[in-house]
Amino acid sequence: METQDVLPLTTTTDEQRRAADIAVLPIGSFEQHGPHLPLCTDTVIAGIVTNAVTAAHPVLRLPPVTISCSHEHEAWPGTVSIAATTLAAIVTDVASSLRRSGVHTLVLINAHGGNYGLANVVQQANAEGHRTALFPGKAAWRRAHAAAGIETPSEVDMHAGEVETSLLLHAHPELVRPGYESADHLTGDREHLLTWGLAAYTDSGVVGRPSAASADKGRALLDSLVESFTDLLAALADGPS
């Protein structure tokens, strides 16, 4: 994996020429992803999506937030979390700094489903007059799943499953360890996830079907997300009708 796959390598002169009025902040995590994907999986996926969408649009690409709210995974070694209030403060501070430099729209590209509080941060920012968006949303993921022919329902393929493994098989196959083909683990209703954590539902840390993953599915997922991001930029420019 190359440095530019995760970190932006532009200079201040490059950004002066670009004169972007929209910034993109990838948000990942550092948490277990079963035995076949690395702890940094969500950060890598946020980078994959950010690379793809910023290649097509003149936006300011920011470096990723690499540790976020992974408390449900703390039963597994290596997982590290920050408080939801800390994550909210980071996003709010970044947005304030951007506005001081003349960039007034911020899109959060979030790759960790446990960062529930980001939706509230975005809602509050917009209520205060600061144009902010959270991507990909549920509709964008639904379109991507359909476009890629994802076999496992999203509520079942929750973690280190078909979608995440497909994205890495497409963009960074060297990060996928052997054994994903036999790592499937499905659970029923995870009603008490927030109280008990994920360890109550899986020993391996996997919830989903990585055996159904493929590089072709990962490519199709990414292509669909790029289309949805283009639609999002149009919505940010037009506002509500």
N, C-alpha and C positions, 0 to 999 in steps of 0.2 A: 504494500500500500504506500503510495507516494504522499509526501507532506501536504501537497496542494489538495489532496482528497479530503483533508480535514480542516486545514488552516488556509485562510486567504493569504496570498503572497503578493498582493498589489502594494504599490508605494503610495505615498501621499500625493505625488504628482499624478499617478494613474487615477486616483479618486477625484482630484481636482478637475481633470479632463472629463471624467464621467458625470460629475455634478448630479449625482443621484438624489432624488427626493424620497426614495423608499429604501429602507434597510431591512435585511433579513437576518434574524438571529436563530441559528439552529440550537435546539435544546435536546440533549441526550440524557444519559445516566451512567452510573457505574454500578452494575448489579448483575447477579447471576443470570445466565441464559442457558442453563443446563450444561451438560458435558461437552456439547459440540459447538457452541458459539461463545465468543469472548465476553468478558465483563463490559467492555466498551461498545457492545453491539448497538445500543440505541444511539450513541454518539456517532458511530459510523453511519448508521442509517440516516440520521439527521443530516450528516454531511453529504451522503449520496443524493438525497432529495434536494438539498440546497445547491449542490453543484449543478444538477440538472436544470433547476428552475432559473438559476442566475445566469446560466450560459445563454439563455434565450432573452433575458431582459436586463436593462441597464440599472441594476439595483446595487446597493452597497452590501456586500457580503461580510458579515461579522464572524469572528471566531466562535466556536461552540461553547455553550455551558455544558460541562462534562459530568457534573455530579448534580443530582436533583433529588426528588422525593421517592426513595425506593424502600421505604420502611417495611413494606409487605414482603420483601425479599431478604430481610436481615438474618434469617435462619441459616443462610448459606455463606461460607467464607468468601471474603473479597468484596462483598456489597458494602457500599458507603452511601450515606444519605445526608442531605441538609434539610433543615426545617422548611415547611411550606412558606412560612413568613420570610425566610431568607431568600428563597427562589423568587418570591414576589418582589422583594426589595431589589434584587439584582436586575430583574426585568424593568422595574420602575426607574432605577438609576440609569440604566442603559438608555431608556427612552428619553429621559431628561437630558442626558448628555448629547444625544443625537439632535434634539430640538435646538440646543444651544449652538450646534454647528450647522443648522439649517436643514436638517433631515426630519420631516414632520410625520412620516408614516412608518410604522414598524410592523413587520410580519414575523410572528413566532412560528418556526417550523419545529414542532414538538414530536419527538419519536418515542416518548415514554408515556404509556397510557395512565400511569399512576400520578401524573402531574395534574391532578384534578383542579387545583386552585388557579391554574393559568386562565381558565375560562372566566373566572371572576375578575382577575387582573385585567383582561381584555375588555370585559363589559364596563368596568369602572373607568378605565382609560377613555373609552369612547364617550361615556356619559360626561366626562370632564372635558371633552372636546379634542382629545388626542387620538387621531386615527390609528387604530391598532387592529390586527387580525391574528387569528390562530389557525394554523394550517398543518396537516390536512384535517378537515372536519369529517364528521360521519358520512356526509353525502359524497365527499371526494373519495373516501375509502371504499364506499359501496360501489362507486363507478369503477375504481381500480380493480376491486375483486372480480367484478363482472368481466372487465376487459381482459384480465389475466386468466380467467377460468379457474379461479381459486375454488378448490373442492370443499374446504372446511369452513363452516359458518364462523363468522367473526367472534361470536360469543363463545365458541368452542376453541378456536385457534387463538388463544390469548397470549401465549408467551413462548418464544423460541420455537414456533411452529412453522406452518407452511409459508406464511407471508414473510416473516423475518428471515428465515433460512433462504427463501427464494431471492430476496433482495441481495443478500450477501453472496449467494452462488452466482448471481449475475455480475455484481460490481467488484466483489473481492472474494473469489472462491478460495483463495489461500487462507482465509480466516475461518473457514468451516472445517471443523475437525471430523475425522472419520467416525462413523457410528450414527450419524443423523438419520440414516435410513431405517434404523431400528429403535429410535428414541421416542416414538409416539407415546403420548399419555393423555387420555381424555378424562374429564371429570364431569360430574353433573352440576347442579346449581351451586355456585360458590357464594352462598347467601351471607356467610360470616367472614368474607375475605378481609374486610377492613378491621375486624376485631381480632381474628385469629392469624392473619397473614397467609401467604400462599403455601407454606409448609403443611398446613392442614389438609391440602388437596393434592399434593404431589411430593414424592420423595426426590425425584431427579431435578425438579425445578421447571420441567417442561410441562406446558399445558397446550396441547395441539398436536398437529400431524406433520412434523418435519419430513417424514418419508414421502409426502406428496409434493415437496418443494422441487423447483427446477430453475435453472438460469433463465429459460425462456419466460417463465411466469414472472420472474423478477424484472426482466426487461419490460414486459407489458404493464406491470404495476407502475413502474417508473414513468413510462410514456403517458399513461393515463393521468398520473399525478401532475405532470408538467402541463397537460391540457387544463386540468382543474385550477392550477395556479394562475394560468393565463386568464381564466374566467374570474378568479378572485381579484386580480389586478384591475380588471375592467370594472368590477363592482366597487372597488375602493375609489376609482376615479369618478364613477358616476354618482355614487351614493344612492339612497333609497329613492324609488320613483314615486 
